[in-house]
Amino acid sequence: MRPLKTLQKLYDEESQVVITEKGSPPRALFSGENFLLENLPVGTRVIFPRPPLAGVPNVKAAIRWAINHPEGMEPLHALLRPGMRLTCVIDDISVPLPPMATPDVRQSILEVVLELCADSGVDDIHLIIANALHRRMTEGEMRRMVGQKIYDAYYPERYYNHDAEDPDGMVELERTPCGSHVVAVNRRVAESDLVVYVNVNFVPMNGGHKSMGTGVANYASLRAHHNPKTIRESKSYMEPGHSELYRRNERIGKAIDKHLKVFHIETSLNNRMFGPGVDFLHKKEEDYTEGDRLKFHAMRYALSKMPRAAARKVLNSIPAPYDVTGVFAGATEPTHAKTLEKSWQQYVVPVQGQSDIVIFPIPFISPYSVNSILNPLLVQVMGLGYFFNLNRGVPLVKKGGVLILTHPAFDEFDPVQHPSYIEFFNRVLPETRDAVQIEQKYEREFAENPSYVHLYRKGNAYHGVHPLYMWYWGENGRQHVGKVIVAGAENNHVPALLGWDRTDTLTEAIEEARGFMGRSASISLLRIAPTVMVDVK
């Protein structure tokens, strides 16, 4: 007989993959700020997220244990000395999604670290948000992230957003002879005796060398890995061994570690994305109770009757009750290896073989639209960028296959957060969708546009070059698939500009995909959210 643990493992893996039969319930699928309820063809493989892992019993105790038993470094208390200059660098609002219920784990880490600093006589401390070329966080968002007490003590002089365009605020550590690789970081970070990086590892591509190599860098540094060539050579962003993006970040990160002393504190979360009232969204539809079905239909009806902006506000206001499943600290690589192991344990579902047609439900949020709008470029980056790469090196969809995205694909942009996106979408995409041509012809112009630089530095706008990065981010997906269909698109011009087909319904999209791939084409649905990754055998 197989050991009990082996049987449990087999059951867990198989239970996350359901093959649609006659009589299978319709599937509840995200489509922007609402849901579809769809019957799928018999034989469709539905891949569900794993159940949430149990959180650590005491988060602060786990933090203290990690910083006292670090990987490859001395304990944090041994690195502190009176009069030293210390900087805490903190992951920004792009992770996790949706924002987690308070207290945010970053607050818990900072409370432990700052208390230890006070006991050690360290008072020259700055807290810097690692927003790279992302938008600056608002005062309210910053307060929520660290709590009122820390906010009052440090904001604004010693708690602030990184500014990648401050001419006096960046320091170049290294440069290759040809200038293709520049290692530049925030000046306060570069001049600190010790840097403590506070990480939230939402998906496996977060953390590790990417934290410092991207978070407190500038445009000159990011060009080394935020480009079409790097993305095309990455089989998956989520698997370091198959990611050119990771390898280039690694080179920059190792250079930073050579010059600076960085103590990483990384955390892994479970996938408990939905709290009371909407927690049925974690379940398979087969397991819905009558109460779950009533709640789903009531929520779907209410969202359908709201203006889109109101529905978006409601959905963005629901925090995610994530649990912390692990805390790891110390040197960059051994710490991140522990985090990755925990992350894969939560997210990875083994599946047998690729599919001809894959369906991705696109929700209302992305790392770049928190408290904002999932505009067309971000729909593209979610489908062809993030969701396509939710694998360990082998995509779920076959080469030349069809991706179906469920989303209204509305033509709506946030002029405060995404001003350069508007110009890119309406000026650049009508001319070309070729990422290499876009890089060569337009990147410098958007990156150095003084209006966009000003809005990035003084407002809450993403950097002028950011929409180009979002287009590059979907490049390996674009090169891999044969067709993209957006089901439920409310207009023709948005899909056309993105190079996609559109249909009114998911059923029509599946029929078109079968016409492209053949009537016997295999179909898989990756049931996101919560977050799930596939390990395709």
BELTAFEN-V223160 format. One line per field, one symbol per residue. ss: DSSP state (h for helix, s for strand, l for the rest). phi: phi as a letter, one per 40 degrees, with the letter a starting at -180 (. if undefined). A space follows every 50 residues. Layout:
ss: ???
phi: ???
This chain:
ss: lllhhhhhhhhhhhhlssslllllllsssssllsssssllllllssssll llllllllhhhhhhhhhhllsllllhhhhlllllssssssslllllllls llllhhhhhhhhhhhhhhhllllsssssssllllllllhhhhhhhhlhhh hhhhllllsssllllllllssssssllllllssssshhhhlllsssssll slllllllhhhhhhhlllhhhhlllllhhhhhlllllllhhhlhhhhhhh hhhhhhhhhllsssssssslllllllllhhhhllhhhllhhhhhhhhhhh hhhhhllhhhhhhhhhlllslllssssssslhhhhhhhhhhhhhhhhsss slllsssssssslllllllllllllhhhhhhhhhhhhlllslllllssss ssssssllllllllllllhhhhhhhhhhllllllhhhhhhhhhhhhhhlh hhhhhhhhlllllllhhhhhhhhlhhhhhhllssssslllllhhhhhhll sssllhhhhhhhhhhhhlllllssssslllllssssl
phi: .cddccccccccccccbbccbcgcccccbdagcabbbbccddgccbbccc cccccccaccccccccccbccgacddccccadgcbbbcbbdcccbcbcdc ccccccccccccccccccccgcbcbbbbcccfbcccccdccccccbgccc dccbcccbbaccbcbcccbbbccaacdcgcbbbbbdcdcccccabbcbbb ccbcccggccdccbcbcbdcccdcbcadcccccbcaccbdcbbcdccccc cccccccccbcbbcbbbbbcbccbcdgbcccccccccccccccccccccc ccccccddcccccccccccccdbcbabbahcdcccccccddcccdcccbc bcgcbcbbbbcbccbadbbcfabccdcccccccccccdccabhbccccdg cbbbbbacfccabccccbcccccdccbccccabcccccdccbcdcccbdc cccccccbbbbcddcccccccdccccccccccabbbcgccacccdcccgb cbacbcdcccccccccbhccdcbbbccbcccabbbcc
